[in-house]
Amino acid sequence: MILRFEGVTYHYPGINTPALDCLDLSVYPGECLLIAGTSGSGKSTFCRASIGLIPHFYHGELNGKILVDGLDTRQHSVFELFRHAGLVFQNPDAQLFNQTVEAELVYGLESLGMEPSQIESRLAWASRLTKLDALTDRLPHTLSGGEKQRVALGAILTLQPQLLILDEPFTHLDPEAAETLRSILRAMKSEGITTIIVEHRLHEIIQDVDRLILFHGGKKVAEGPPRQVLLEDVTDVGLNLPPLFRLFKDFGIQTAVFDIHEAIEKLKVQNLLNPFYDHLIGQFKNLPKASKEGMHPAVEIQNLHFNFDGKPVLRGINLYLRKGESVALLGRNGAGKTTLIKHLNGLIKPQKGWVRIFGNDTSRKPVSELSRRVGLVWQNPNDQIFRSTVRKEVLTGSKIFNAYDPLWCDELFDRFGLLPYLDRSPFALSEGEKKRVAFASALSLKPDLLILDEPTAGQDEPFRRELTSCLRRLEQEGQTILFVTHDLEFAAEHADRWLILADGEIIADGPPNKVMEDSTAMTKAGLRPTHHFQLFQAIKRLKENGT
């Protein structure tokens, strides 16, 4: 047995509610385990406890016993445990501090005083496994998010621990990077490495795991083979169900379906291809939203160029967003999306071309003035949180600009589940909870333009529902919404338009279904159509071929 929790209950310092509550859990050699549950259900606490950060770094009150490769975490230091179990954090930047990728990979081995020949052998093995051979001379901070994650993963793998834990590894990955990570995890499984994956985006990895465990309120509430667990009543656990599984469930078919081929075969067996096709057509032909033609411009961009360190990041961007539109900005990591949205509140000024927000030239307006009308929620909430309590954090902007609406702010606290945390430090919250604080802070001002960078990353289903409700209300009130996302299912459901950015240029602009039909643009941007769209197209081809 690689990992054993025996009746483990844990309270963070000063918190009455247990983060883990009488948890019993066993992990066996060579197993690949998936853990899921709502934000705050105990998943990250479980990760910290599994490598000894609890109780040695996070003190609090720990009862019960945790054994890692037979070692009691109370009696062995984190330094002793890290050769037996390693954790890749949700934010890989928190683990990277060396000058080159190679230095990062061998740092742990050198700390242990290993012989040069042994270090070289392990470096070669870990570099091959994580597909980092071509990046060993690069500076870690110049890499994409997916590449940084692979470096953090490789640095742990060089130590050859018995157990590897990944905390929400798919959260910030584009489709190509996600596929690369899946192939690495499969290779690790073939090498017999025991792996625990904590993830909200179940569809990314659920087909490759042996067992699914659901957490709720610090307890283990279900476990077993993934198909078996998902067919149980898991309504209250707040899972982001795999898209095809949810689609079949909504149609009234109780079966665990995870890929297009499997879905087609299930529909053929039950003679449901035609009715299901009609169901999909109904979804794709929902009542169109009111036309935004003629509405006043919210964003006007003309011939925008931007270079960083002599390298072009944006190349002649032309963009027009109307008041009341909801638009998704899509593309692979490094395409220039974050640089583009930083121009919209004046954090970056145009080097060539111009940007106007509600008629205001951003090059002539300070950020402080633009931020009254433009709310921006960063991908990483730690980049914008700075107050001592959640209440102060959320209310700061609205009070500075004399826009405080107590009823609206109370509604935000309730909608985003922040009421229990108002007097707590936002830095003590989980990453998902911090992001909710950042959302509420931006929305407290009721900005005319709301920009969301990866709004669903690291979020559970209850939050997605609240976010959906909130965005629809804002759109009805005429606010313009632009969100950057790798979550194409969310983008297809909520955006009027898709903009695809590739190599600093907009290569597609239109309704979601029209853009997904543009296979050239989708391929160039490293994107894949939604599961709904893929299934619709697959059934359509079968009908056209008479099969």
C-alpha positions in Angstrom: 0.0 0.0 0.0 1.5 3.4 -1.1 -0.8 5.7 0.8 -3.2 5.1 3.8 -5.5 7.6 5.6 -6.8 6.1 8.8 -9.7 8.1 10.4 -8.0 11.4 9.5 -9.7 14.6 10.7 -8.0 17.9 10.2 -8.9 21.5 11.2 -6.9 24.5 9.9 -5.8 26.9 12.6 -8.8 28.9 14.0 -11.4 27.1 11.8 -14.1 25.1 13.5 -15.3 23.2 10.5 -13.0 20.2 9.6 -11.3 20.3 6.2 -11.0 16.5 6.4 -13.6 14.5 8.4 -12.9 10.9 9.5 -11.3 10.1 6.2 -10.3 6.5 5.4 -8.6 6.0 2.1 -6.1 3.6 0.6 -4.0 3.8 -2.6 -2.3 0.8 -4.1 0.9 0.4 -6.1 0.6 1.2 -9.8 -2.9 2.6 -9.4 -4.2 5.7 -11.2 -6.7 7.5 -9.0 -9.0 10.4 -9.8 -10.4 12.6 -6.9 -13.2 15.0 -7.5 -15.6 17.2 -5.6 -16.8 20.8 -5.0 -14.4 23.6 -4.1 -13.7 23.4 -0.4 -14.5 19.7 -0.2 -11.1 18.8 1.1 -9.2 17.9 -2.1 -6.3 20.3 -1.7 -6.1 19.5 2.0 -5.8 15.8 1.1 -2.9 16.6 -1.2 -1.1 18.6 1.4 -1.5 15.9 4.0 -0.3 13.2 1.6 3.2 14.7 1.4 3.5 15.9 5.0 2.8 19.6 4.5 0.1 18.9 7.0 1.1 18.8 9.9 4.7 20.2 9.3 3.9 23.4 7.4 0.1 23.8 7.9 -0.2 23.2 11.6 -3.8 23.2 12.9 -5.2 20.1 14.5 -4.6 16.7 13.0 -6.2 13.4 14.3 -5.8 9.9 12.9 -2.9 8.4 11.0 -1.4 9.1 7.5 1.1 6.6 6.1 3.1 7.4 3.0 5.0 4.3 1.7 4.8 3.0 5.2 6.1 6.2 6.9 4.0 8.0 9.4 3.8 11.6 8.3 3.9 12.9 11.9 7.2 11.2 12.6 9.0 12.0 9.3 9.8 15.4 7.9 8.7 16.8 4.5 12.4 16.4 3.4 12.3 12.7 4.3 8.9 12.2 2.7 9.6 13.9 -0.6 11.5 10.9 -2.0 8.4 8.8 -1.4 5.6 11.2 -2.5 5.6 14.3 -4.7 3.0 16.9 -5.4 2.6 19.1 -8.6 0.7 22.2 -7.5 -2.1 23.7 -9.5 0.1 26.8 -10.1 3.5 25.4 -11.3 5.2 28.9 -10.9 5.1 28.2 -7.2 7.5 25.3 -7.7 10.0 26.8 -10.2 13.0 28.8 -9.1 16.1 27.8 -11.0 17.7 29.4 -14.0 17.2 26.7 -16.6 14.9 23.7 -17.1 17.8 21.3 -16.6 18.8 23.0 -13.3 15.2 22.7 -12.2 15.1 19.0 -13.0 18.3 18.0 -11.2 18.0 20.3 -8.2 16.4 17.7 -6.0 19.0 15.1 -7.0 21.9 17.4 -6.3 20.3 18.3 -2.9 20.4 14.6 -2.1 24.1 14.4 -3.0 23.7 11.8 -5.8 26.6 10.8 -8.1 26.8 12.7 -11.4 26.3 9.5 -13.5 23.1 8.7 -11.5 21.9 12.3 -12.0 22.5 12.2 -15.7 20.7 8.9 -16.0 17.6 10.1 -14.1 17.6 13.4 -16.0 17.5 11.6 -19.3 14.7 9.4 -18.2 12.5 12.2 -16.7 13.2 14.5 -19.7 12.1 11.8 -22.1 9.0 10.9 -20.1 7.8 14.5 -19.8 8.9 15.5 -23.4 11.3 18.1 -22.2 14.4 17.1 -24.2 14.3 20.1 -26.5 13.7 22.6 -23.6 16.5 21.8 -21.1 18.4 25.0 -21.9 15.4 27.3 -21.7 14.6 29.7 -18.8 11.5 28.3 -17.0 9.8 31.7 -16.8 9.8 32.0 -20.6 7.8 28.7 -21.1 4.1 28.3 -21.6 1.9 27.2 -18.8 1.8 23.6 -20.0 5.6 23.5 -20.4 6.1 24.9 -16.9 3.8 22.2 -15.6 5.8 19.5 -17.3 9.0 21.0 -15.8 7.5 20.8 -12.3 6.4 17.2 -13.0 9.8 16.2 -14.3 11.6 17.7 -11.3 9.5 15.4 -9.1 9.9 12.4 -11.3 13.7 12.5 -11.2 13.4 11.6 -7.5 11.4 8.5 -8.6 8.9 8.7 -5.8 6.5 5.8 -5.1 3.5 8.2 -5.4 2.9 11.3 -7.6 0.0 13.7 -6.9 -1.2 16.3 -9.4 -3.6 19.1 -8.1 -5.9 20.2 -11.0 -3.3 19.7 -13.7 -5.6 20.4 -16.6 -7.0 23.7 -15.3 -5.0 26.1 -17.5 -4.1 23.9 -20.4 -5.2 24.4 -24.0 -6.4 21.2 -25.9 -2.9 20.4 -27.3 -1.2 20.8 -24.0 -3.9 18.7 -22.4 -3.4 15.9 -24.9 0.4 16.0 -24.2 -0.2 15.7 -20.5 -2.6 12.8 -21.0 0.1 11.0 -23.0 2.6 11.6 -20.3 0.3 10.3 -17.6 -0.3 7.1 -19.7 3.4 6.6 -20.0 3.8 7.0 -16.3 1.1 4.4 -15.7 2.9 2.0 -18.1 6.1 2.5 -16.0 4.1 1.5 -12.9 4.1 4.9 -11.2 1.3 5.4 -8.8 -0.7 8.5 -9.6 -3.4 10.6 -7.9 -5.1 13.3 -10.0 -7.3 15.9 -8.4 -9.4 17.5 -11.1 -12.7 19.3 -11.8 -12.5 18.7 -15.6 -13.4 15.0 -15.4 -13.6 14.4 -19.1 -9.9 15.2 -19.6 -8.7 12.1 -17.9 -11.6 9.9 -16.7 -11.1 7.2 -19.4 -7.5 6.6 -18.2 -8.1 6.1 -14.4 -8.7 3.0 -12.4 -10.8 4.5 -9.7 -12.9 7.6 -9.0 -13.3 8.9 -5.4 -15.7 11.8 -4.6 -15.1 14.2 -1.7 -17.9 16.2 -0.1 -17.5 18.2 3.2 -14.2 16.6 3.9 -15.6 13.1 3.6 -15.3 10.4 1.0 -18.8 9.9 -0.2 -18.3 7.5 -3.2 -15.6 5.4 -4.8 -15.2 2.8 -7.5 -14.8 2.4 -11.2 -15.6 5.8 -12.9 -18.6 4.5 -14.9 -20.1 2.9 -11.8 -19.7 6.0 -9.6 -21.2 8.4 -12.1 -24.3 6.3 -12.5 -25.0 6.6 -8.8 -26.9 9.6 -7.5 -24.1 12.2 -7.3 -26.3 15.3 -7.7 -25.3 16.9 -4.4 -21.5 16.5 -5.0 -21.3 19.3 -7.5 -19.4 17.5 -10.3 -18.6 18.9 -13.7 -19.9 15.8 -15.5 -18.3 14.8 -18.7 -20.1 16.6 -21.6 -21.3 13.5 -23.4 -22.4 11.9 -20.2 -24.4 15.0 -19.3 -25.9 15.2 -22.8 -27.1 11.6 -22.6 -28.4 12.1 -19.1 -30.4 15.2 -20.2 -31.9 13.2 -23.0 -33.0 10.5 -20.5 -30.4 7.9 -21.3 -28.7 6.5 -18.2 -25.4 5.3 -19.4 -21.8 6.3 -18.9 -20.6 7.7 -22.3 -17.2 9.4 -22.6 -16.2 9.5 -26.3 -17.9 10.1 -29.7 -17.4 6.5 -31.0 -18.9 5.1 -27.8 -21.8 7.5 -28.0 -22.6 6.6 -31.6 -22.6 2.8 -30.8 -24.9 3.3 -27.8 -27.4 5.3 -30.0 -27.3 2.7 -32.7 -28.0 -0.2 -30.3 -31.0 1.7 -28.9 -32.2 2.9 -32.3 -32.0 6.5 -31.1 -29.8 8.2 -33.8 -32.6 10.1 -35.4 -34.3 11.4 -32.2 -31.0 12.3 -30.7 -30.0 14.2 -33.9 -33.3 16.2 -33.6 -32.4 16.9 -30.0 -29.0 18.3 -30.9 -30.5 20.4 -33.7 -32.9 21.9 -31.1 -29.9 22.8 -29.0 -28.0 24.4 -31.8 -31.0 26.3 -32.9 -32.0 27.9 -29.6 -33.7 31.2 -30.0 -31.2 33.7 -31.1 -30.3 36.5 -28.8 -31.4 40.0 -29.7 -29.2 41.4 -32.5 -26.5 43.8 -31.4 -26.4 45.5 -34.8 -26.6 49.3 -34.4 -25.6 49.1 -30.7 -23.0 51.6 -29.6 -19.4 50.3 -29.7 -17.9 49.1 -26.5 -14.4 48.2 -27.9 -12.8 49.5 -31.1 -9.3 48.3 -32.0 -7.5 49.4 -35.2 -4.2 47.9 -36.5 -2.9 47.1 -33.0 0.7 45.9 -32.8 2.7 44.9 -29.8 6.2 43.5 -29.5 7.9 42.1 -26.4 11.6 41.7 -26.2 11.8 42.3 -29.9 9.3 39.5 -30.7 5.9 40.3 -32.2 3.0 39.3 -29.9 0.1 41.1 -31.6 0.1 41.7 -35.3 -2.4 44.1 -36.7 -5.4 43.3 -34.5 -8.7 44.8 -35.8 -11.7 44.3 -33.5 -15.1 45.8 -32.8 -17.3 44.7 -29.8 -20.8 46.1 -29.5 -22.4 47.1 -26.2 -24.3 44.0 -24.8 -22.3 41.4 -26.7 -20.8 38.3 -25.0 -17.6 37.2 -26.8 -15.2 34.4 -26.3 -11.5 34.9 -27.1 -9.9 31.5 -27.9 -6.5 30.1 -28.9 -3.6 28.1 -27.6 -1.3 29.2 -24.7 1.0 31.9 -26.0 -1.2 33.1 -28.8 -1.4 36.7 -27.4 -4.8 36.6 -25.6 -3.6 38.0 -22.3 -1.6 40.7 -24.0 -4.7 41.7 -25.9 -7.0 42.0 -22.9 -4.4 44.0 -21.0 -4.8 46.7 -23.7 -8.5 47.0 -22.8 -8.0 48.6 -19.4 -4.8 50.5 -20.3 -2.3 48.2 -18.5 -0.5 48.0 -21.8 -0.6 51.0 -24.2 -0.5 50.4 -28.0 2.9 50.6 -29.6 1.2 51.0 -33.0 -2.5 51.4 -33.8 -5.2 52.5 -31.3 -7.7 51.1 -28.8 -10.9 52.9 -27.8 -13.1 51.8 -24.9 -16.6 53.4 -25.0 -15.0 56.1 -27.2 -12.0 56.7 -24.9 -8.5 56.4 -26.4 -6.7 54.2 -23.8 -3.4 55.8 -24.6 -4.7 59.1 -23.2 -6.5 57.7 -20.2 -5.0 56.4 -16.9 -5.7 52.9 -15.8 -7.4 54.3 -12.7 -10.0 56.0 -14.9 -10.5 53.1 -17.3 -10.9 50.6 -14.4 -14.2 52.3 -13.3 -15.8 51.0 -16.6 -13.6 47.9 -17.3 -13.6 45.0 -14.8 -10.8 42.5 -15.4 -10.6 39.2 -13.5 -7.2 37.6 -13.9 -6.5 33.9 -14.6 -4.6 33.7 -11.3 -6.6 35.4 -8.5 -3.4 35.8 -6.4 -2.3 38.5 -8.8 -5.1 40.8 -7.7 -6.0 40.0 -4.1 -4.4 42.3 -1.5 -6.8 43.1 1.4 -6.9 41.5 4.8 -10.5 40.1 4.6 -12.8 38.9 1.9 -15.3 41.6 2.8 -12.7 44.4 2.3 -11.4 42.8 -0.8 -14.8 42.7 -2.6 -15.9 46.2 -1.5 -12.6 48.1 -2.1 -13.2 49.1 -5.7 -16.9 50.1 -5.3 -16.1 52.3 -2.4 -13.1 54.0 -4.0 -15.3 54.9 -7.0 -18.3 55.8 -4.9 -20.3 53.0 -6.6 -21.1 50.9 -3.5 -24.5 49.2 -3.7 -25.0 47.2 -0.5 -27.9 45.1 -2.0 -25.8 44.2 -5.0 -22.7 43.3 -3.0 -24.8 41.2 -0.6 -26.2 39.4 -3.6 -22.7 38.7 -4.9 -21.6 37.4 -1.5 -24.5 35.0 -1.6 -24.2 34.0 -5.2 -20.6 33.1 -5.0 -20.8 31.3 -1.6 -18.6 33.9 0.2 -20.9 34.5 3.2 -19.0 32.1 5.5 -15.6 33.7 4.6 -16.3 37.4 4.8 -14.1 38.0 7.9 -11.4 35.5 6.8 -8.2 36.4 4.9 -8.7 35.7 1.1 -5.1 34.3 1.1 -6.3 31.4 3.4 -8.9 30.2 0.9 -8.6 27.5 -1.8 -7.6 28.6 -5.3 -11.2 28.2 -6.5 -12.6 30.2 -3.6 -10.0 33.0 -4.2 -11.2 33.2 -7.8 -14.8 33.7 -6.5 -13.5 36.6 -4.4 -11.9 38.1 -7.5 -15.1 37.8 -9.5 -17.2 39.5 -6.8 -14.6 42.3 -6.5 -14.8 43.0 -10.2 -18.6 42.7 -10.4 -19.2 45.0 -7.3 -18.5 48.0 -9.6 -21.1 46.8 -12.2 -18.5 47.6 -14.9 -19.7 48.3 -18.5 -17.1 45.9 -19.9 -16.3 42.7 -18.0 -13.2 40.7 -19.0 -12.8 37.3 -17.5 -9.5 35.3 -18.0 -10.3 31.6 -17.7 -13.5 32.1 -15.6 -14.3 28.4 -15.2 -10.7 27.2 -14.5 -10.6 25.3 -11.2 -14.3 25.8 -10.6 -17.0 23.3 -9.6 -20.4 22.9 -11.1 -22.3 25.1 -8.5 -20.0 28.0 -9.3 -20.4 27.5 -13.0 -24.2 27.7 -12.6 -24.0 30.9 -10.5 -21.5 32.4 -13.0 -23.9 31.5 -15.9 -26.8 33.1 -14.1 -24.8 36.2 -13.3 -23.5 36.7 -16.8 -26.9 36.3 -18.3 -28.2 39.0 -16.0 -25.4 41.4 -16.9 -25.9 40.8 -20.6 -29.6 41.5 -20.3 -28.7 44.8 -18.6 -26.5 45.7 -21.6 -23.1 45.0 -20.2 -20.4 43.7 -22.6 -18.6 40.5 -21.7 -15.3 39.2 -23.1 -13.9 36.0 -21.7 -10.7 34.1 -22.5 -11.1 30.4 -22.0 -10.0 26.9 -23.0 -13.4 25.6 -21.9 -15.0 25.5 -25.3 -18.2 23.8 -23.9 -18.7 26.9 -21.7 -17.8 29.2 -24.6 -20.3 27.6 -27.0 -23.1 27.9 -24.4 -22.5 31.6 -23.4 -20.8 33.5 -26.3 -22.6 35.2 -29.2 -19.2 35.3 -31.0 -16.0 33.4 -31.0 -12.7 35.1 -31.8 -9.8 32.8 -32.5 -6.3 34.3 -32.0 -3.2 32.5 -33.4 0.3 33.9 -33.5 -1.0 37.3 -32.6 -3.6 37.5 -35.3 -7.4 37.0 -35.3 -7.9 34.2 -37.8 -11.7 33.6 -37.2 -14.6 35.6 -36.0 -18.2 34.5 -35.9 -20.9 32.4 -34.2 -19.6 29.4 -32.4 -20.9 26.8 -34.8 -19.6 28.6 -37.8 -16.2 28.9 -36.3 -16.1 25.2 -35.3 -16.9 24.4 -39.0 -13.7 26.2 -40.0 -11.3 23.3 -39.6 -8.3 25.2 -40.9 -8.6 27.9 -38.3 -9.4 25.5 -35.5 -6.3 23.4 -36.4 -4.1 26.4 -36.7 -5.1 27.5 -33.2 -4.8 24.0 -31.7 -8.5 23.9 -30.9 -11.0 21.0 -31.1 -14.8 21.4 -31.5 -17.0 20.7 -28.5 -18.2 17.2 -27.8 -21.7 18.3 -28.7 -20.6 19.6 -32.1 -18.5 16.6 -32.8 -21.4 14.2 -32.1 -23.8 16.3 -34.1 -21.4 16.2 -37.1 -20.8 12.5 -36.7 -24.5 11.6 -36.7 -25.0 14.0 -39.6 -22.4 12.2 -41.7 -24.0 8.8 -40.9 -27.4 10.2 -42.0 -26.0 11.6 -45.2 -24.3 8.2 -46.0 -27.5 6.4 -45.2 -26.0 4.3 -42.4 
